[in-house]
Amino acid sequence: MPTVLITGAGRGIGLEFARQYAEAGWAVLAGARKPEGIAELMALEGDISAVQLDIADPAS
């Protein structure tokens, strides 16, 4: 199974990419800054693993 990593997946184009890849059968590793974004990702159908992640913060 192909796998994709998407940052900024909690909203907008990142969320749409996550949805489309998951629908196409890809395993999606998704990062979002806010818990609301994680909830949106987990509501999608497919093989999605979501984590809270801020790429501008080395501690995350």
N, CA, C and O atoms as a CHARMM CRD file, in Angstrom:
* protein
*
  240
    1    1 MET  N      0.84300  -1.17500   0.00000 PROA 1      0.00000
    2    1 MET  CA     0.00000   0.00000   0.00000 PROA 1      0.00000
    3    1 MET  C      0.89100   1.24100   0.00000 PROA 1      0.00000
    4    1 MET  O      1.78200   1.35500   0.84100 PROA 1      0.00000
    5    2 PRO  N      0.66900   2.16200  -0.91700 PROA 2      0.00000
    6    2 PRO  CA     1.45200   3.39800  -0.91800 PROA 2      0.00000
    7    2 PRO  C      1.09000   4.25400   0.29700 PROA 2      0.00000
    8    2 PRO  O     -0.02700   4.19000   0.81200 PROA 2      0.00000
    9    3 THR  N      2.05200   5.04700   0.73600 PROA 3      0.00000
   10    3 THR  CA     1.87100   5.88600   1.92100 PROA 3      0.00000
   11    3 THR  C      2.25700   7.31900   1.59100 PROA 3      0.00000
   12    3 THR  O      3.19900   7.56300   0.83600 PROA 3      0.00000
   13    4 VAL  N      1.51000   8.27500   2.17100 PROA 4      0.00000
   14    4 VAL  CA     1.81000   9.68500   1.97200 PROA 4      0.00000
   15    4 VAL  C      1.81600  10.37800   3.33400 PROA 4      0.00000
   16    4 VAL  O      1.02100  10.04400   4.21200 PROA 4      0.00000
   17    5 LEU  N      2.72400  11.35000   3.50400 PROA 5      0.00000
   18    5 LEU  CA     2.77900  12.19100   4.70000 PROA 5      0.00000
   19    5 LEU  C      2.30400  13.57900   4.30100 PROA 5      0.00000
   20    5 LEU  O      2.83200  14.17800   3.36400 PROA 5      0.00000
   21    6 ILE  N      1.30600  14.08800   5.01500 PROA 6      0.00000
   22    6 ILE  CA     0.75400  15.40700   4.70700 PROA 6      0.00000
   23    6 ILE  C      0.81500  16.25800   5.97000 PROA 6      0.00000
   24    6 ILE  O      0.23100  15.89500   6.99100 PROA 6      0.00000
   25    7 THR  N      1.51800  17.39100   5.90700 PROA 7      0.00000
   26    7 THR  CA     1.49700  18.35100   7.00400 PROA 7      0.00000
   27    7 THR  C      0.44900  19.40200   6.66500 PROA 7      0.00000
   28    7 THR  O      0.12800  19.61000   5.49500 PROA 7      0.00000
   29    8 GLY  N     -0.07900  20.05700   7.67500 PROA 8      0.00000
   30    8 GLY  CA    -1.13300  21.03900   7.43000 PROA 8      0.00000
   31    8 GLY  C     -2.42800  20.38000   6.99300 PROA 8      0.00000
   32    8 GLY  O     -3.20400  20.95800   6.23200 PROA 8      0.00000
   33    9 ALA  N     -2.66000  19.16100   7.47900 PROA 9      0.00000
   34    9 ALA  CA    -3.80200  18.37300   7.01100 PROA 9      0.00000
   35    9 ALA  C     -5.08000  18.63400   7.79600 PROA 9      0.00000
   36    9 ALA  O     -6.09700  17.99300   7.53300 PROA 9      0.00000
   37   10 GLY  N     -5.05600  19.54400   8.74000 PROA 10     0.00000
   38   10 GLY  CA    -6.23000  19.79100   9.56800 PROA 10     0.00000
   39   10 GLY  C     -7.29100  20.65500   8.93800 PROA 10     0.00000
   40   10 GLY  O     -8.40300  20.74900   9.45700 PROA 10     0.00000
   41   11 ARG  N     -6.96800  21.29100   7.82100 PROA 11     0.00000
   42   11 ARG  CA    -7.96000  22.15400   7.16400 PROA 11     0.00000
   43   11 ARG  C     -7.51100  22.46800   5.74700 PROA 11     0.00000
   44   11 ARG  O     -6.38900  22.15300   5.35100 PROA 11     0.00000
   45   12 GLY  N     -8.38300  23.07700   5.00700 PROA 12     0.00000
   46   12 GLY  CA    -8.05600  23.55300   3.66700 PROA 12     0.00000
   47   12 GLY  C     -7.56600  22.48200   2.71900 PROA 12     0.00000
   48   12 GLY  O     -8.07300  21.36100   2.69800 PROA 12     0.00000
   49   13 ILE  N     -6.56200  22.85400   1.93100 PROA 13     0.00000
   50   13 ILE  CA    -6.06800  21.95600   0.89000 PROA 13     0.00000
   51   13 ILE  C     -5.40600  20.70800   1.47800 PROA 13     0.00000
   52   13 ILE  O     -5.47500  19.63500   0.87800 PROA 13     0.00000
   53   14 GLY  N     -4.76700  20.83500   2.64100 PROA 14     0.00000
   54   14 GLY  CA    -4.16700  19.66300   3.27500 PROA 14     0.00000
   55   14 GLY  C     -5.21200  18.62900   3.65800 PROA 14     0.00000
   56   14 GLY  O     -5.00100  17.43200   3.46600 PROA 14     0.00000
   57   15 LEU  N     -6.33800  19.08000   4.19900 PROA 15     0.00000
   58   15 LEU  CA    -7.43600  18.18000   4.55500 PROA 15     0.00000
   59   15 LEU  C     -8.01000  17.52300   3.30700 PROA 15     0.00000
   60   15 LEU  O     -8.31500  16.33100   3.31300 PROA 15     0.00000
   61   16 GLU  N     -8.15500  18.28600   2.25600 PROA 16     0.00000
   62   16 GLU  CA    -8.67300  17.73400   0.99700 PROA 16     0.00000
   63   16 GLU  C     -7.70700  16.71100   0.40300 PROA 16     0.00000
   64   16 GLU  O     -8.14000  15.67000  -0.09200 PROA 16     0.00000
   65   17 PHE  N     -6.41400  16.99200   0.44600 PROA 17     0.00000
   66   17 PHE  CA    -5.43200  16.00400  -0.02200 PROA 17     0.00000
   67   17 PHE  C     -5.54900  14.71600   0.79200 PROA 17     0.00000
   68   17 PHE  O     -5.54000  13.62100   0.23000 PROA 17     0.00000
   69   18 ALA  N     -5.65900  14.84500   2.11300 PROA 18     0.00000
   70   18 ALA  CA    -5.79100  13.66400   2.97200 PROA 18     0.00000
   71   18 ALA  C     -7.02500  12.86100   2.57600 PROA 18     0.00000
   72   18 ALA  O     -6.96200  11.63600   2.47600 PROA 18     0.00000
   73   19 ARG  N     -8.13500  13.53800   2.35400 PROA 19     0.00000
   74   19 ARG  CA    -9.37100  12.85800   1.97100 PROA 19     0.00000
   75   19 ARG  C     -9.20600  12.11800   0.65400 PROA 19     0.00000
   76   19 ARG  O     -9.59200  10.95500   0.53200 PROA 19     0.00000
   77   20 GLN  N     -8.62800  12.80100  -0.33700 PROA 20     0.00000
   78   20 GLN  CA    -8.49400  12.19500  -1.65900 PROA 20     0.00000
   79   20 GLN  C     -7.52000  11.01300  -1.65400 PROA 20     0.00000
   80   20 GLN  O     -7.79200   9.98700  -2.27800 PROA 20     0.00000
   81   21 TYR  N     -6.40300  11.14600  -0.96300 PROA 21     0.00000
   82   21 TYR  CA    -5.45800  10.02700  -0.89400 PROA 21     0.00000
   83   21 TYR  C     -6.08600   8.83000  -0.17700 PROA 21     0.00000
   84   21 TYR  O     -5.93700   7.69100  -0.61900 PROA 21     0.00000
   85   22 ALA  N     -6.78900   9.08900   0.92900 PROA 22     0.00000
   86   22 ALA  CA    -7.42700   7.99500   1.66700 PROA 22     0.00000
   87   22 ALA  C     -8.47100   7.29400   0.80400 PROA 22     0.00000
   88   22 ALA  O     -8.55300   6.06600   0.80100 PROA 22     0.00000
   89   23 GLU  N     -9.26800   8.06900   0.07300 PROA 23     0.00000
   90   23 GLU  CA   -10.28100   7.48000  -0.81000 PROA 23     0.00000
   91   23 GLU  C     -9.65000   6.65300  -1.92300 PROA 23     0.00000
   92   23 GLU  O    -10.25000   5.69400  -2.40800 PROA 23     0.00000
   93   24 ALA  N     -8.43200   7.02800  -2.32700 PROA 24     0.00000
   94   24 ALA  CA    -7.73600   6.30300  -3.39700 PROA 24     0.00000
   95   24 ALA  C     -7.00500   5.06200  -2.86300 PROA 24     0.00000
   96   24 ALA  O     -6.35200   4.35300  -3.62900 PROA 24     0.00000
   97   25 GLY  N     -7.11200   4.79800  -1.55400 PROA 25     0.00000
   98   25 GLY  CA    -6.51800   3.59200  -0.99700 PROA 25     0.00000
   99   25 GLY  C     -5.12300   3.75000  -0.41600 PROA 25     0.00000
  100   25 GLY  O     -4.48600   2.75800  -0.06400 PROA 25     0.00000
  101   26 TRP  N     -4.64400   4.97100  -0.31000 PROA 26     0.00000
  102   26 TRP  CA    -3.32300   5.20900   0.27000 PROA 26     0.00000
  103   26 TRP  C     -3.41300   5.19900   1.79500 PROA 26     0.00000
  104   26 TRP  O     -4.46200   5.50800   2.36100 PROA 26     0.00000
  105   27 ALA  N     -2.31600   4.84400   2.45500 PROA 27     0.00000
  106   27 ALA  CA    -2.18400   5.05100   3.89800 PROA 27     0.00000
  107   27 ALA  C     -1.75600   6.50500   4.07400 PROA 27     0.00000
  108   27 ALA  O     -0.78500   6.94600   3.46000 PROA 27     0.00000
  109   28 VAL  N     -2.47200   7.24200   4.90500 PROA 28     0.00000
  110   28 VAL  CA    -2.21400   8.67000   5.08200 PROA 28     0.00000
  111   28 VAL  C     -1.67900   8.92200   6.48800 PROA 28     0.00000
  112   28 VAL  O     -2.32500   8.57200   7.47600 PROA 28     0.00000
  113   29 LEU  N     -0.49900   9.52800   6.57200 PROA 29     0.00000
  114   29 LEU  CA     0.05800  10.02200   7.82300 PROA 29     0.00000
  115   29 LEU  C     -0.15700  11.52800   7.79100 PROA 29     0.00000
  116   29 LEU  O      0.41800  12.22200   6.95300 PROA 29     0.00000
  117   30 ALA  N     -0.98300  12.03400   8.70300 PROA 30     0.00000
  118   30 ALA  CA    -1.39800  13.43200   8.62900 PROA 30     0.00000
  119   30 ALA  C     -1.03400  14.18900   9.89500 PROA 30     0.00000
  120   30 ALA  O     -1.22300  13.69100  11.00400 PROA 30     0.00000
  121   31 GLY  N     -0.51300  15.39200   9.72100 PROA 31     0.00000
  122   31 GLY  CA    -0.19300  16.25700  10.84300 PROA 31     0.00000
  123   31 GLY  C     -1.05700  17.50000  10.81400 PROA 31     0.00000
  124   31 GLY  O     -1.26100  18.09800   9.75800 PROA 31     0.00000
  125   32 ALA  N     -1.57000  17.89300  11.98200 PROA 32     0.00000
  126   32 ALA  CA    -2.38300  19.10300  12.10700 PROA 32     0.00000
  127   32 ALA  C     -2.00000  19.80400  13.40700 PROA 32     0.00000
  128   32 ALA  O     -1.62600  19.15200  14.38200 PROA 32     0.00000
  129   33 ARG  N     -2.09400  21.13300  13.41700 PROA 33     0.00000
  130   33 ARG  CA    -1.70900  21.89300  14.60800 PROA 33     0.00000
  131   33 ARG  C     -2.74900  21.84900  15.71500 PROA 33     0.00000
  132   33 ARG  O     -2.39900  21.83100  16.89500 PROA 33     0.00000
  133   34 LYS  N     -4.03200  21.83200  15.34300 PROA 34     0.00000
  134   34 LYS  CA    -5.09600  21.97300  16.33900 PROA 34     0.00000
  135   34 LYS  C     -5.87900  20.67200  16.51900 PROA 34     0.00000
  136   34 LYS  O     -6.03700  19.90200  15.57200 PROA 34     0.00000
  137   35 PRO  N     -6.36900  20.43200  17.73700 PROA 35     0.00000
  138   35 PRO  CA    -7.16800  19.22300  17.98500 PROA 35     0.00000
  139   35 PRO  C     -8.39700  19.12400  17.08200 PROA 35     0.00000
  140   35 PRO  O     -8.81900  18.02600  16.72000 PROA 35     0.00000
  141   36 GLU  N     -8.96500  20.26900  16.72100 PROA 36     0.00000
  142   36 GLU  CA   -10.12700  20.25200  15.83500 PROA 36     0.00000
  143   36 GLU  C     -9.76300  19.64400  14.47600 PROA 36     0.00000
  144   36 GLU  O    -10.56500  18.93700  13.86700 PROA 36     0.00000
  145   37 GLY  N     -8.56400  19.92700  14.02000 PROA 37     0.00000
  146   37 GLY  CA    -8.09000  19.36500  12.75700 PROA 37     0.00000
  147   37 GLY  C     -7.91100  17.86000  12.84300 PROA 37     0.00000
  148   37 GLY  O     -8.21000  17.13500  11.89400 PROA 37     0.00000
  149   38 ILE  N     -7.41700  17.39200  13.99500 PROA 38     0.00000
  150   38 ILE  CA    -7.26200  15.95100  14.20300 PROA 38     0.00000
  151   38 ILE  C     -8.63700  15.28300  14.15000 PROA 38     0.00000
  152   38 ILE  O     -8.79400  14.22400  13.54200 PROA 38     0.00000
  153   39 ALA  N     -9.62900  15.90300  14.78600 PROA 39     0.00000
  154   39 ALA  CA   -10.98600  15.34400  14.78700 PROA 39     0.00000
  155   39 ALA  C    -11.53600  15.26200  13.36900 PROA 39     0.00000
  156   39 ALA  O    -12.16900  14.27000  13.00800 PROA 39     0.00000
  157   40 GLU  N    -11.30300  16.29100  12.56600 PROA 40     0.00000
  158   40 GLU  CA   -11.76500  16.28200  11.16600 PROA 40     0.00000
  159   40 GLU  C    -11.11000  15.14400  10.39600 PROA 40     0.00000
  160   40 GLU  O    -11.77000  14.44900   9.62300 PROA 40     0.00000
  161   41 LEU  N     -9.82100  14.95500  10.60600 PROA 41     0.00000
  162   41 LEU  CA    -9.09600  13.88900   9.91400 PROA 41     0.00000
  163   41 LEU  C     -9.61300  12.51300  10.31400 PROA 41     0.00000
  164   41 LEU  O     -9.79900  11.64200   9.46400 PROA 41     0.00000
  165   42 MET  N     -9.84400  12.32100  11.60500 PROA 42     0.00000
  166   42 MET  CA   -10.28300  11.01400  12.08200 PROA 42     0.00000
  167   42 MET  C    -11.71300  10.69300  11.64000 PROA 42     0.00000
  168   42 MET  O    -12.12100   9.53200  11.66300 PROA 42     0.00000
  169   43 ALA  N    -12.47000  11.70600  11.24300 PROA 43     0.00000
  170   43 ALA  CA   -13.83000  11.48000  10.74800 PROA 43     0.00000
  171   43 ALA  C    -13.83300  10.99800   9.29400 PROA 43     0.00000
  172   43 ALA  O    -14.85500  10.52500   8.79700 PROA 43     0.00000
  173   44 LEU  N    -12.69100  11.11800   8.61800 PROA 44     0.00000
  174   44 LEU  CA   -12.61000  10.68200   7.22500 PROA 44     0.00000
  175   44 LEU  C    -12.54500   9.16400   7.15100 PROA 44     0.00000
  176   44 LEU  O    -12.10100   8.50500   8.09200 PROA 44     0.00000
  177   45 GLU  N    -12.98800   8.61800   6.03600 PROA 45     0.00000
  178   45 GLU  CA   -12.91400   7.17200   5.80400 PROA 45     0.00000
  179   45 GLU  C    -11.53500   6.83000   5.25400 PROA 45     0.00000
  180   45 GLU  O    -10.95000   7.61200   4.50400 PROA 45     0.00000
  181   46 GLY  N    -11.02200   5.67400   5.62200 PROA 46     0.00000
  182   46 GLY  CA    -9.75700   5.21900   5.06900 PROA 46     0.00000
  183   46 GLY  C     -8.70400   5.00700   6.13900 PROA 46     0.00000
  184   46 GLY  O     -8.97100   5.13700   7.33400 PROA 46     0.00000
  185   47 ASP  N     -7.50300   4.67600   5.68900 PROA 47     0.00000
  186   47 ASP  CA    -6.37500   4.38200   6.57000 PROA 47     0.00000
  187   47 ASP  C     -5.63700   5.68200   6.87200 PROA 47     0.00000
  188   47 ASP  O     -4.68900   6.04800   6.17600 PROA 47     0.00000
  189   48 ILE  N     -6.08600   6.37700   7.92500 PROA 48     0.00000
  190   48 ILE  CA    -5.51100   7.67600   8.27200 PROA 48     0.00000
  191   48 ILE  C     -4.98500   7.63300   9.69800 PROA 48     0.00000
  192   48 ILE  O     -5.70500   7.26000  10.62400 PROA 48     0.00000
  193   49 SER  N     -3.72800   8.01700   9.86700 PROA 49     0.00000
  194   49 SER  CA    -3.12100   8.19100  11.18500 PROA 49     0.00000
  195   49 SER  C     -2.84100   9.67600  11.33400 PROA 49     0.00000
  196   49 SER  O     -2.11900  10.26200  10.52700 PROA 49     0.00000
  197   50 ALA  N     -3.41600  10.28800  12.37500 PROA 50     0.00000
  198   50 ALA  CA    -3.27200  11.73100  12.55000 PROA 50     0.00000
  199   50 ALA  C     -2.56600  12.03700  13.86400 PROA 50     0.00000
  200   50 ALA  O     -2.81200  11.39300  14.88400 PROA 50     0.00000
  201   51 VAL  N     -1.68400  13.03100  13.82100 PROA 51     0.00000
  202   51 VAL  CA    -0.97100  13.48000  15.01400 PROA 51     0.00000
  203   51 VAL  C     -1.00500  14.99800  15.07900 PROA 51     0.00000
  204   51 VAL  O     -1.05500  15.67700  14.05300 PROA 51     0.00000
  205   52 GLN  N     -0.97700  15.52100  16.30900 PROA 52     0.00000
  206   52 GLN  CA    -0.88400  16.96400  16.47400 PROA 52     0.00000
  207   52 GLN  C      0.56500  17.35100  16.22900 PROA 52     0.00000
  208   52 GLN  O      1.47300  16.82700  16.87400 PROA 52     0.00000
  209   53 LEU  N      0.77800  18.26700  15.29900 PROA 53     0.00000
  210   53 LEU  CA     2.12300  18.58200  14.83500 PROA 53     0.00000
  211   53 LEU  C      2.17900  20.01400  14.32700 PROA 53     0.00000
  212   53 LEU  O      1.31900  20.44000  13.55600 PROA 53     0.00000
  213   54 ASP  N      3.18700  20.75000  14.76000 PROA 54     0.00000
  214   54 ASP  CA     3.44300  22.09300  14.24300 PROA 54     0.00000
  215   54 ASP  C      4.87000  22.08900  13.70800 PROA 54     0.00000
  216   54 ASP  O      5.82300  22.05400  14.48600 PROA 54     0.00000
  217   55 ILE  N      5.02500  22.12400  12.39300 PROA 55     0.00000
  218   55 ILE  CA     6.36600  22.00900  11.81600 PROA 55     0.00000
  219   55 ILE  C      7.26100  23.20000  12.14800 PROA 55     0.00000
  220   55 ILE  O      8.47600  23.12400  11.97100 PROA 55     0.00000
  221   56 ALA  N      6.67100  24.31100  12.63200 PROA 56     0.00000
  222   56 ALA  CA     7.47000  25.46600  13.01900 PROA 56     0.00000
  223   56 ALA  C      7.98900  25.34600  14.45500 PROA 56     0.00000
  224   56 ALA  O      8.80300  26.16100  14.89100 PROA 56     0.00000
  225   57 ASP  N      7.51900  24.33100  15.19100 PROA 57     0.00000
  226   57 ASP  CA     7.90800  24.14100  16.58300 PROA 57     0.00000
  227   57 ASP  C      8.72000  22.85600  16.72800 PROA 57     0.00000
  228   57 ASP  O      8.15400  21.76600  16.65600 PROA 57     0.00000
  229   58 PRO  N     10.04000  22.96200  16.93000 PROA 58     0.00000
  230   58 PRO  CA    10.87400  21.76400  17.04400 PROA 58     0.00000
  231   58 PRO  C     10.44800  20.83300  18.18600 PROA 58     0.00000
  232   58 PRO  O     10.73600  19.63700  18.13800 PROA 58     0.00000
  233   59 ALA  N      9.77900  21.35200  19.19400 PROA 59     0.00000
  234   59 ALA  CA     9.34500  20.52900  20.32000 PROA 59     0.00000
  235   59 ALA  C      8.15900  19.63500  19.97000 PROA 59     0.00000
  236   59 ALA  O      7.87300  18.67900  20.69000 PROA 59     0.00000
  237   60 SER  N      7.47500  19.93300  18.88600 PROA 60     0.00000
  238   60 SER  CA     6.32100  19.09200  18.54100 PROA 60     0.00000
  239   60 SER  C      6.79700  17.97500  17.67600 PROA 60     0.00000
  240   60 SER  O      6.00000  17.13400  17.25900 PROA 60     0.00000
